[in-house]
Amino acid sequence: MSALAAPLGRYRRESALAVAGTVGEVVMEVFLPLIMARVIDEGVEAGNVGAIARYGAAMVAMALLSLGFGLVAGYFSAKASVGYGCGLREAIFDKVQTYSFANIDRFSTAGLVTRMTTDVTNLQNAVQMLLRIAVRSPVMLVSSLVACATISRDLAPVFLVAIVFLAAVLGLIMSRATRLFTRVFDTYDDLNASVQENVGAIRVVKAFVRERFENEKFRRAADRLYRLFVRAESLVALNNPAMMLTVYGCILALSWLGAQLVVGGSMTTGELTSMFSYVMQVLMSLMMLSMVIVMLTMSMASARRISQALNEVPDIADPAEPVREVADGSIDFDHVSFAYAHGTGEDVLHDIDLHIRSGETIGVIGGTGSGKSSLVSLVSRLYDASAGTVRVGGRDVRAYDLEALRDNVAVVLQKNVLFSGTIAENLRWGNERATDEELAEACRAAAADEFIGRLPDGYETRIERGGTNVSGGQKQRLCIARALLKRPKVLILDDSTSAVDTATDARIRAALERSIPGTTKIIIAQRVSSVEHADRIVVMDDGRIDAVGTHEELLAGNDIYRSVAESQAEGSGDFDQEGAADAPVAAGKEA
């Protein structure tokens, strides 16, 4: 829970002022019934106008002070709660940045979004309620009970019975509602996932006329959420009947017992009137406490979910004394095996033993699920090997500072991501200090300059969120240019030219040889033409290295490579098409 409370530490002063203002407000309100009793007993019944004026002026002053204290409490509680919500979102977001891919795999994207929005809002509201109502209610409850006991000890047990009864009822409601609200917020994750998937793939949905199917899927998720919320809220709604039963029971008991005390002369009319005021204060305090309990019931479920994210231990972290310099682009896989779920998952890479010299160009080819992407994800330490060692520049990747390693190992994925902003701003993700000439040089090497030159605003052309206003091939070329600006010692192209034609692919490969001749290049591809000029080609099958050699050597000695090369030469397909069906490539999981 310390991680949850930490962001509130920045707002200690505001929180203290909110609490002080609330206490001051309550104290003024508690004294008002006592003064009112004086007005009745010493002023009205005695016919003393001066007493009425004096005590009336005191009541006005106390009411104004109560208002002032309330304004102070409201302002500072809002400032503290909103600031807490902002700090908590920042803490979650910062924590997510430290996650490895394995950590992210344990949380769905929708689940993390729900935690940073709905769950944080619940805790923000709970903090404001704790600073105001959760302080106000107990203080008013205790103060009113003390005042009641001072006026008449004979009537004080009425309040104690009411409190015990209400506490028992609210405790039962809270215990059951907490479990339901936990399920509610888990269902929020499913609903957000449905929305995210639909909006992100809206073009595919429309292309396949699947709007009705997606609407029905969303309706089912929303209906599950509706039913759970109805159950939870119906349970919470029992607070009001229990509260009203307690209120009316207290009023009846006070009316009966108080009237007897007034008649007997042990209580004045003013004191009985003030007792009715105090009973309303006590019962309003109990009602407000029930609201706090409802909010805490909801926020406890949210707090647990946020704690899961904040307390998640990153699988990958910097060592105690990290290496900050990568000597060269050499890469060694020493009998490496890898599974996505360590200790429980099935290995997707098996005993990989591969050694790549610095500056060498390596092609990696294989069918979907053969482990190509899984292999290269270990180089930049997006995942850690389950067994064996991966070395870059002669050092175990686990010995490096993560930022230093990833600055020297640039990865361009098949599913590339561009961010909202200009083309230049996106390119400078590779090097934020890159000059305009360096941007142009990288784009020429990635064959992106030809389409940028046709855009009205050139490098200042705005990219929409997700790069929706550029084609797949344009997006891939921009991402290659972005990686080149890092001047990496290792460049990994993970099927990152699949959306460009073969002629453009060839121009990009030739430009890479000219622009970064000393950089180690790993090219993952489905097309043989994309890797045939590599120094060596690695053929992967079912998470294992089936063969390593040049294009000519593999044509002569490897059945898988020769079969696919021949099928593509005839124009009948690649690794994942029927023309290559006689190549024994297994299907499995691919990162």
C-alpha positions as CSV (number, residue, x, y, z in Angstrom):
1,M,0.0,0.0,0.0
2,S,3.0,2.3,0.4
3,A,3.2,2.6,-3.4
4,L,-0.4,3.8,-3.4
5,A,0.2,6.3,-0.7
6,A,3.4,7.8,-2.0
7,P,1.8,10.3,-4.5
8,L,-0.2,11.7,-1.7
9,G,3.0,12.6,0.2
10,R,3.5,15.6,-2.1
11,Y,0.2,17.0,-0.8
12,R,0.7,16.8,2.9
13,R,0.2,20.5,3.4
14,E,-3.0,20.5,1.4
15,S,-4.3,17.4,3.1
16,A,-3.5,18.8,6.6
17,L,-5.3,22.1,5.7
18,A,-8.3,20.1,4.4
19,V,-8.5,18.1,7.6
20,A,-8.1,21.3,9.8
21,G,-10.8,23.1,7.8
22,T,-13.2,20.2,8.2
23,V,-12.6,19.9,12.0
24,G,-13.2,23.6,12.3
25,E,-16.4,23.4,10.3
26,V,-17.7,20.5,12.5
27,V,-16.8,22.2,15.8
28,M,-18.8,25.3,14.8
29,E,-21.8,23.1,13.8
30,V,-21.7,21.2,17.0
31,F,-21.9,24.3,19.1
32,L,-24.9,25.7,17.2
33,P,-27.5,23.4,18.9
34,L,-26.1,24.3,22.3
35,I,-26.5,28.1,21.6
36,M,-29.9,27.4,20.2
37,A,-30.9,25.7,23.5
38,R,-29.8,28.9,25.3
39,V,-31.9,31.0,22.9
40,I,-35.0,28.9,23.8
41,D,-34.5,28.6,27.5
42,E,-33.0,32.0,28.4
43,G,-34.5,34.0,25.6
44,V,-37.8,32.8,24.3
45,E,-39.3,31.2,27.4
46,A,-37.9,33.9,29.7
47,G,-39.0,36.7,27.3
48,N,-35.4,38.2,27.3
49,V,-34.9,39.9,24.0
50,G,-31.3,40.8,24.8
51,A,-30.4,37.2,25.4
52,I,-32.1,36.3,22.1
53,A,-30.0,39.0,20.3
54,R,-26.7,38.0,22.0
55,Y,-27.1,34.3,21.3
56,G,-28.5,34.9,17.8
57,A,-25.4,37.0,16.9
58,A,-23.2,34.2,18.3
59,M,-25.1,31.7,16.1
60,V,-24.6,33.9,13.0
61,A,-20.9,34.2,13.7
62,M,-20.5,30.5,14.2
63,A,-22.4,29.9,10.9
64,L,-20.1,32.2,9.0
65,L,-17.0,30.6,10.6
66,S,-18.4,27.2,9.6
67,L,-18.8,28.4,6.0
68,G,-15.3,29.8,5.9
69,F,-13.8,26.6,7.3
70,G,-15.9,24.6,4.8
71,L,-14.6,26.6,1.9
72,V,-11.0,26.1,3.0
73,A,-11.6,22.3,3.5
74,G,-13.3,22.0,0.1
75,Y,-10.6,23.8,-1.8
76,F,-7.6,22.0,-0.3
77,S,-9.2,18.6,-0.4
78,A,-10.0,19.0,-4.1
79,K,-6.4,20.1,-4.7
80,A,-4.9,17.2,-2.8
81,S,-7.2,14.6,-4.4
82,V,-6.8,15.8,-7.9
83,G,-3.0,16.0,-7.4
84,Y,-3.0,12.5,-6.0
85,G,-4.9,11.2,-9.0
86,C,-2.4,12.9,-11.3
87,G,0.6,11.6,-9.4
88,L,-0.9,8.1,-9.3
89,R,-1.4,8.0,-13.0
90,E,2.2,9.2,-13.5
91,A,3.5,6.5,-11.1
92,I,1.6,3.8,-13.0
93,F,2.8,5.1,-16.4
94,D,6.4,5.4,-15.2
95,K,6.2,1.8,-13.8
96,V,4.9,0.4,-17.1
97,Q,7.9,2.0,-18.9
98,T,10.1,-0.3,-16.8
99,Y,8.2,-3.5,-17.7
100,S,9.8,-6.0,-19.9
101,F,7.7,-7.6,-22.7
102,A,7.1,-10.5,-20.3
103,N,5.6,-8.1,-17.7
104,I,3.4,-6.5,-20.3
105,D,2.2,-9.9,-21.4
106,R,0.8,-10.5,-17.9
107,F,-1.3,-7.3,-18.1
108,S,-3.6,-6.7,-21.1
109,T,-3.3,-3.2,-22.7
110,A,-6.9,-2.6,-21.9
111,G,-6.3,-3.7,-18.3
112,L,-3.5,-1.1,-17.9
113,V,-5.7,1.6,-19.5
114,T,-8.5,0.8,-17.1
115,R,-6.1,1.0,-14.1
116,M,-4.9,4.5,-15.2
117,T,-8.4,5.8,-15.9
118,T,-11.4,4.2,-14.0
119,D,-9.4,2.8,-11.1
120,V,-7.4,5.9,-10.5
121,T,-10.6,8.0,-10.7
122,N,-12.1,5.8,-8.0
123,L,-9.1,6.3,-5.7
124,Q,-9.1,10.0,-6.4
125,N,-12.7,10.3,-5.4
126,A,-12.0,8.1,-2.3
127,V,-9.2,10.4,-1.2
128,Q,-11.4,13.5,-1.5
129,M,-14.1,11.7,0.5
130,L,-11.6,10.6,3.1
131,L,-10.2,14.1,3.6
132,R,-13.7,15.6,3.9
133,I,-16.5,13.2,4.8
134,A,-14.3,10.5,6.5
135,V,-12.9,13.3,8.8
136,R,-16.2,15.2,9.2
137,S,-18.4,12.2,10.0
138,P,-16.4,10.7,12.9
139,V,-15.6,14.1,14.4
140,M,-19.2,15.1,14.2
141,L,-20.4,11.7,15.5
142,V,-18.1,11.8,18.5
143,S,-18.7,15.5,19.2
144,S,-22.5,15.1,19.0
145,L,-22.5,12.0,21.2
146,V,-20.4,13.9,23.8
147,A,-22.8,16.8,23.7
148,C,-25.8,14.5,24.0
149,A,-24.2,12.8,27.0
150,T,-23.5,16.2,28.6
151,I,-27.2,17.2,28.2
152,S,-28.7,13.9,29.2
153,R,-26.9,10.6,30.0
154,D,-30.3,8.9,30.1
155,L,-30.8,9.4,26.3
156,A,-27.2,8.6,25.2
157,P,-27.7,4.8,25.0
158,V,-30.2,5.4,22.2
159,F,-27.4,6.6,20.0
160,L,-25.1,3.7,21.0
161,V,-27.7,1.1,20.0
162,A,-28.3,2.8,16.7
163,I,-24.5,2.9,15.9
164,V,-24.0,-0.8,16.8
165,F,-27.0,-1.8,14.6
166,L,-25.9,0.3,11.6
167,A,-22.3,-0.9,11.9
168,A,-23.3,-4.5,11.8
169,V,-25.5,-4.0,8.7
170,L,-22.9,-1.9,6.8
171,G,-20.2,-4.4,7.6
172,L,-22.2,-7.2,6.1
173,I,-23.0,-5.2,3.0
174,M,-19.4,-4.1,2.5
175,S,-17.9,-7.6,2.7
176,R,-20.2,-8.9,0.0
177,A,-20.1,-5.8,-2.2
178,T,-16.3,-5.8,-2.3
179,R,-16.1,-9.1,-4.1
180,L,-18.7,-8.0,-6.6
181,F,-16.9,-4.7,-7.4
182,T,-13.6,-6.6,-8.0
183,R,-15.4,-8.6,-10.7
184,V,-16.9,-5.4,-12.0
185,F,-13.5,-3.8,-12.7
186,D,-12.2,-7.0,-14.2
187,T,-15.1,-6.8,-16.6
188,Y,-14.2,-3.2,-17.4
189,D,-11.0,-4.6,-18.8
190,D,-12.9,-6.9,-21.2
191,L,-15.1,-4.0,-22.3
192,N,-12.1,-1.7,-22.9
193,A,-10.4,-4.5,-24.8
194,S,-13.4,-4.9,-27.1
195,V,-13.5,-1.1,-27.8
196,Q,-9.7,-0.9,-28.3
197,E,-9.7,-3.9,-30.7
198,N,-12.6,-2.6,-32.7
199,V,-11.4,1.0,-33.1
200,G,-7.8,-0.1,-33.8
201,A,-9.0,-2.4,-36.6
202,I,-12.0,-0.4,-37.8
203,R,-10.8,-0.6,-41.4
204,V,-10.7,-4.4,-41.3
205,V,-14.2,-4.5,-39.6
206,K,-15.7,-2.4,-42.4
207,A,-13.8,-4.2,-45.2
208,F,-15.3,-7.5,-44.0
209,V,-18.7,-6.0,-43.1
210,R,-18.4,-7.3,-39.5
211,E,-20.1,-4.3,-37.8
212,R,-23.0,-6.4,-36.7
213,F,-20.7,-9.0,-35.2
214,E,-18.6,-6.4,-33.4
215,N,-21.7,-4.7,-32.1
216,E,-23.0,-8.0,-30.7
217,K,-19.6,-8.7,-29.1
218,F,-19.6,-5.3,-27.5
219,R,-23.2,-5.7,-26.4
220,R,-22.4,-8.9,-24.6
221,A,-19.4,-7.4,-22.8
222,A,-21.5,-4.3,-21.8
223,D,-24.4,-6.6,-20.7
224,R,-22.0,-8.6,-18.4
225,L,-20.8,-5.3,-16.9
226,Y,-24.4,-4.1,-16.5
227,R,-25.6,-7.2,-14.7
228,L,-22.6,-7.2,-12.3
229,F,-23.0,-3.5,-11.6
230,V,-26.7,-4.0,-10.9
231,R,-26.0,-6.7,-8.4
232,A,-23.3,-4.6,-6.7
233,E,-25.3,-1.4,-6.6
234,S,-28.5,-3.3,-5.4
235,L,-26.5,-4.6,-2.5
236,V,-25.1,-1.2,-1.7
237,A,-28.6,0.3,-2.0
238,L,-29.5,-1.5,1.2
239,N,-27.6,1.2,3.0
240,N,-30.6,3.7,2.7
241,P,-33.3,1.5,4.1
242,A,-31.0,0.5,7.0
243,M,-30.2,4.2,7.6
244,M,-33.8,5.3,7.5
245,L,-34.9,2.6,9.9
246,T,-32.2,3.8,12.3
247,V,-33.1,7.5,11.9
248,Y,-36.8,7.0,12.6
249,G,-36.1,4.6,15.4
250,C,-33.9,7.2,17.1
251,I,-36.5,9.9,16.6
252,L,-39.3,7.8,18.1
253,A,-37.1,6.8,21.1
254,L,-36.0,10.3,21.8
255,S,-39.6,11.7,21.5
256,W,-40.9,9.1,23.9
257,L,-38.1,9.2,26.4
258,G,-37.4,12.9,26.1
259,A,-41.0,13.9,26.6
260,Q,-41.0,12.0,29.9
261,L,-37.8,13.8,31.0
262,V,-39.2,17.2,30.2
263,V,-42.4,16.4,32.1
264,G,-40.4,15.1,35.0
265,G,-38.4,18.3,35.1
266,S,-35.0,16.7,34.5
267,M,-34.7,18.3,31.0
268,T,-35.6,21.7,29.6
269,T,-37.5,22.2,26.3
270,G,-34.4,23.9,24.8
271,E,-32.3,20.8,25.7
272,L,-34.8,18.5,24.1
273,T,-34.8,20.6,21.0
274,S,-31.0,20.5,20.8
275,M,-31.1,16.8,21.3
276,F,-33.2,16.5,18.1
277,S,-30.6,18.6,16.3
278,Y,-27.9,16.3,17.6
279,V,-29.7,13.2,16.7
280,M,-29.9,14.5,13.1
281,Q,-26.2,15.3,13.2
282,V,-25.3,11.8,14.5
283,L,-27.5,10.1,12.0
284,M,-26.2,12.3,9.2
285,S,-22.7,11.4,10.3
286,L,-23.7,7.7,10.1
287,M,-25.2,8.2,6.6
288,M,-22.1,9.9,5.4
289,L,-20.0,7.1,6.9
290,S,-22.1,4.7,4.9
291,M,-21.3,6.7,1.7
292,V,-17.6,6.5,2.7
293,I,-17.9,2.7,3.1
294,V,-19.5,2.4,-0.3
295,M,-16.8,4.4,-1.9
296,L,-14.1,2.5,-0.1
297,T,-15.7,-0.8,-1.2
298,M,-15.4,0.3,-4.8
299,S,-11.9,1.8,-4.3
300,M,-10.5,-1.2,-2.5
301,A,-11.1,-3.3,-5.6
302,S,-9.4,-0.5,-7.7
303,A,-6.6,-0.2,-5.1
304,R,-5.8,-3.9,-5.4
305,R,-5.6,-3.7,-9.2
306,I,-3.4,-0.6,-9.1
307,S,-1.2,-2.2,-6.5
308,Q,-0.7,-5.2,-8.9
309,A,0.7,-2.8,-11.5
310,L,2.8,-0.7,-9.1
311,N,4.2,-3.8,-7.3
312,E,5.0,-5.8,-10.4
313,V,8.7,-6.6,-10.4
314,P,10.2,-6.0,-13.9
315,D,11.7,-9.3,-15.2
316,I,14.5,-7.3,-16.9
317,A,16.4,-4.6,-15.0
318,D,19.9,-3.0,-15.1
319,P,22.6,-4.9,-13.2
320,A,24.3,-3.3,-10.2
321,E,27.3,-2.2,-12.2
322,P,26.2,-2.0,-15.8
323,V,28.4,-1.9,-18.8
324,R,27.7,1.3,-20.8
325,E,29.8,0.8,-23.9
326,V,29.1,-1.7,-26.6
327,A,32.4,-2.7,-28.2
328,D,31.2,-3.8,-31.6
329,G,28.3,-5.5,-33.4
330,S,29.3,-9.1,-32.8
331,I,26.5,-11.4,-31.6
332,D,26.8,-14.8,-30.0
333,F,24.0,-17.2,-29.1
334,D,25.5,-19.9,-26.9
335,H,23.0,-22.8,-26.6
336,V,20.1,-20.5,-26.1
337,S,16.6,-21.7,-25.3
338,F,13.6,-19.5,-24.7
339,A,10.0,-19.7,-23.5
340,Y,7.5,-16.8,-23.1
341,A,6.3,-18.1,-19.8
342,H,9.4,-18.9,-17.8
343,G,9.2,-22.3,-16.1
344,T,5.7,-23.0,-17.3
345,G,5.6,-22.3,-21.0
346,E,6.8,-24.5,-23.9
347,D,10.1,-23.4,-25.4
348,V,9.8,-21.5,-28.7
349,L,13.6,-21.6,-29.2
350,H,15.6,-24.7,-28.7
351,D,19.4,-24.9,-28.2
352,I,20.3,-22.0,-30.5
353,D,24.1,-21.9,-31.2
354,L,24.9,-19.1,-33.6
355,H,27.9,-16.7,-33.8
356,I,27.7,-13.5,-35.9
357,R,30.8,-11.4,-36.7
358,S,30.7,-7.6,-36.3
359,G,29.6,-6.0,-39.6
360,E,28.3,-9.2,-41.0
361,T,24.9,-9.3,-42.8
362,I,22.8,-12.2,-41.7
363,G,19.5,-13.3,-43.3
364,V,17.0,-15.2,-41.2
365,I,14.3,-17.1,-43.0
366,G,11.6,-19.5,-41.9
367,G,7.9,-20.1,-41.7
368,T,5.5,-18.4,-39.4
369,G,6.1,-19.8,-35.9
370,S,9.6,-20.9,-36.6
371,G,11.0,-18.5,-33.9
372,K,12.6,-15.7,-36.1
373,S,11.2,-12.8,-34.1
374,S,11.7,-14.6,-30.8
375,L,15.4,-15.0,-31.7
376,V,16.1,-11.3,-32.4
377,S,14.1,-10.1,-29.4
378,L,16.8,-11.6,-27.2
379,V,19.5,-9.4,-28.8
380,S,18.1,-6.1,-27.5
381,R,17.0,-7.9,-24.3
382,L,13.3,-7.4,-24.8
383,Y,13.1,-10.8,-23.3
384,D,15.7,-12.8,-21.4
385,A,16.8,-16.3,-22.5
386,S,15.5,-19.2,-20.4
387,A,18.7,-21.0,-20.8
388,G,22.1,-20.3,-22.4
389,T,23.7,-16.9,-23.0
390,V,23.3,-14.1,-25.5
391,R,26.3,-11.8,-26.0
392,V,26.6,-8.6,-27.9
393,G,30.1,-7.0,-28.4
394,G,31.5,-9.9,-26.5
395,R,29.5,-9.2,-23.3
396,D,26.4,-10.9,-21.9
397,V,23.4,-8.7,-22.7
398,R,22.4,-9.0,-19.0
399,A,25.6,-7.1,-18.1
400,Y,24.7,-4.0,-20.1
401,D,22.8,-0.8,-19.1
402,L,19.5,-1.3,-20.9
403,E,19.5,2.1,-22.5
404,A,23.1,1.7,-23.7
405,L,22.3,-1.7,-25.2
406,R,19.1,-0.6,-26.9
407,D,20.7,2.5,-28.3
408,N,23.2,0.3,-30.0
409,V,20.7,-2.3,-31.2
410,A,18.1,-0.8,-33.5
411,V,15.0,-2.9,-34.2
412,V,12.5,-2.3,-37.0
413,L,9.4,-4.4,-36.7
414,Q,7.0,-5.6,-39.4
415,K,4.2,-4.0,-37.4
416,N,5.6,-0.5,-37.2
417,V,4.3,2.3,-35.0
418,L,4.3,6.0,-35.8
419,F,3.2,8.6,-33.3
420,S,1.0,11.7,-33.8
421,G,3.3,14.5,-34.8
422,T,5.3,15.6,-37.9
423,I,7.4,13.2,-40.0
424,A,10.5,15.0,-38.6
425,E,9.4,14.6,-35.0
426,N,8.9,10.8,-35.6
427,L,12.3,10.5,-37.3
428,R,14.0,12.2,-34.3
429,W,12.9,9.4,-32.1
430,G,16.1,7.8,-33.4
431,N,18.2,10.9,-32.6
432,E,16.5,13.9,-31.1
433,R,19.5,16.1,-32.1
434,A,19.6,15.0,-35.7
435,T,20.0,17.8,-38.2
436,D,17.7,18.3,-41.2
437,E,20.5,17.0,-43.5
438,E,20.9,13.8,-41.3
439,L,17.1,13.3,-41.6
440,A,17.3,13.6,-45.4
441,E,20.3,11.2,-45.5
442,A,18.5,8.5,-43.5
443,C,15.4,8.9,-45.6
444,R,17.4,8.5,-48.8
445,A,18.9,5.3,-47.4
446,A,15.4,4.0,-46.5
447,A,14.0,5.1,-49.9
448,A,11.5,7.3,-48.0
449,D,12.7,10.6,-49.6
450,E,10.8,9.9,-52.8
451,F,7.3,10.0,-51.2
452,I,8.2,12.7,-48.6
453,G,9.3,15.0,-51.5
454,R,5.8,14.7,-53.0
455,L,4.1,15.8,-49.8
456,P,3.0,19.5,-49.6
457,D,4.7,20.1,-46.3
458,G,7.6,17.6,-46.7
459,Y,9.2,16.7,-43.4
460,E,6.7,18.9,-41.5
461,T,3.7,16.8,-42.8
462,R,1.7,15.7,-39.8
463,I,1.3,12.0,-39.1
464,E,-2.0,11.1,-37.6
465,R,-2.1,8.8,-34.5
466,G,-0.9,5.4,-35.4
467,G,0.2,6.6,-38.9
468,T,-3.2,6.1,-40.4
469,N,-2.6,8.7,-43.1
470,V,0.4,6.9,-44.7
471,S,0.5,3.5,-46.4
472,G,2.1,0.4,-44.9
473,G,5.1,0.6,-47.2
474,Q,5.6,4.3,-46.4
475,K,5.3,3.6,-42.7
476,Q,8.0,0.8,-42.9
477,R,10.4,3.1,-44.7
478,L,10.0,5.9,-42.2
479,C,10.6,3.4,-39.4
480,I,13.8,2.2,-41.1
481,A,15.0,5.8,-41.5
482,R,14.2,6.4,-37.8
483,A,16.3,3.3,-36.8
484,L,19.2,4.5,-39.0
485,L,19.4,7.8,-37.2
486,K,20.5,5.9,-34.1
487,R,23.8,4.9,-35.9
488,P,23.5,1.5,-34.3
489,K,26.1,-1.2,-34.1
490,V,23.4,-3.8,-34.8
491,L,20.4,-3.2,-37.1
492,I,17.6,-5.8,-37.0
493,L,15.0,-5.6,-39.8
494,D,12.2,-8.0,-38.7
495,D,10.3,-8.5,-41.9
496,S,10.2,-4.7,-42.1
497,T,10.1,-4.5,-45.9
498,S,7.2,-6.8,-46.4
499,A,4.9,-4.0,-47.6
500,V,7.3,-2.6,-50.2
501,D,7.8,-4.0,-53.7
502,T,10.9,-6.0,-54.5
503,A,12.6,-3.2,-56.4
504,T,12.3,-0.8,-53.5
505,D,13.4,-3.6,-51.2
506,A,16.6,-4.1,-53.3
507,R,17.3,-0.3,-53.3
508,I,16.9,-0.2,-49.5
509,R,19.3,-3.1,-49.0
510,A,21.9,-1.5,-51.3
511,A,21.6,1.8,-49.5
512,L,22.1,0.2,-46.2
513,E,25.4,-1.4,-47.3
514,R,26.6,2.0,-48.4
515,S,25.3,4.1,-45.5
516,I,26.2,1.8,-42.5
517,P,28.9,-0.6,-43.9
518,G,30.3,-1.5,-40.4
519,T,26.9,-2.2,-38.8
520,T,25.9,-5.8,-38.2
521,K,22.6,-6.3,-40.0
522,I,20.1,-9.1,-39.3
523,I,17.3,-9.3,-42.0
524,I,14.3,-11.4,-41.2
525,A,12.2,-12.0,-44.3
526,Q,9.8,-14.3,-46.0
527,R,11.1,-13.5,-49.5
528,V,14.3,-15.3,-50.5
529,S,15.2,-12.3,-52.7
530,S,15.5,-10.1,-49.5
531,V,18.2,-12.3,-48.0
532,E,20.0,-14.0,-50.9
533,H,22.8,-11.4,-50.9
534,A,23.5,-11.7,-47.2
535,D,26.9,-13.0,-46.0
536,R,25.1,-15.9,-44.4
537,I,21.5,-17.1,-44.2
538,V,20.0,-18.8,-41.2
539,V,17.1,-21.2,-41.9
540,M,14.8,-21.8,-38.9
541,D,12.3,-24.5,-38.4
542,D,10.1,-25.1,-35.3
543,G,12.4,-23.0,-33.0
544,R,15.6,-24.6,-34.2
545,I,18.3,-23.7,-36.6
546,D,17.9,-26.0,-39.5
547,A,20.9,-24.8,-41.6
548,V,23.3,-21.9,-41.9
549,G,25.1,-20.9,-45.2
550,T,25.2,-18.7,-48.2
551,H,22.4,-18.6,-50.8
552,E,24.3,-21.0,-53.0
553,E,25.2,-23.4,-50.2
554,L,21.6,-23.6,-49.0
555,L,20.3,-24.1,-52.5
556,A,22.6,-27.1,-52.8
557,G,22.3,-28.6,-49.4
558,N,19.0,-27.6,-47.6
559,D,15.7,-29.0,-48.7
560,I,13.6,-26.3,-46.9
561,Y,15.5,-23.3,-48.5
562,R,15.7,-24.9,-51.9
563,S,12.0,-25.7,-52.0
564,V,10.9,-22.2,-51.1
565,A,13.4,-20.6,-53.4
566,E,12.1,-22.6,-56.3
567,S,8.5,-22.0,-55.5
568,Q,9.1,-18.2,-55.3
569,A,11.1,-18.2,-58.5
570,E,8.1,-19.8,-60.1
571,G,5.9,-17.0,-58.6
572,S,3.9,-19.4,-56.5
573,G,4.5,-18.1,-53.0
574,D,6.7,-17.9,-50.0
575,F,7.1,-19.9,-46.7
576,D,3.5,-19.5,-45.7
577,Q,1.9,-20.2,-49.1
578,E,0.7,-23.4,-50.7
579,G,3.5,-23.3,-53.2
580,A,5.9,-24.1,-50.4
581,A,3.7,-26.8,-48.9
582,D,6.4,-29.5,-49.4
583,A,8.8,-27.6,-47.2
584,P,8.6,-29.1,-43.7
585,V,8.0,-25.8,-41.8
586,A,6.1,-26.2,-38.5
587,A,3.5,-23.8,-37.2
588,G,3.8,-22.4,-33.7
589,K,4.1,-19.2,-31.8
590,E,6.0,-16.3,-33.2
591,A,6.7,-13.2,-31.3
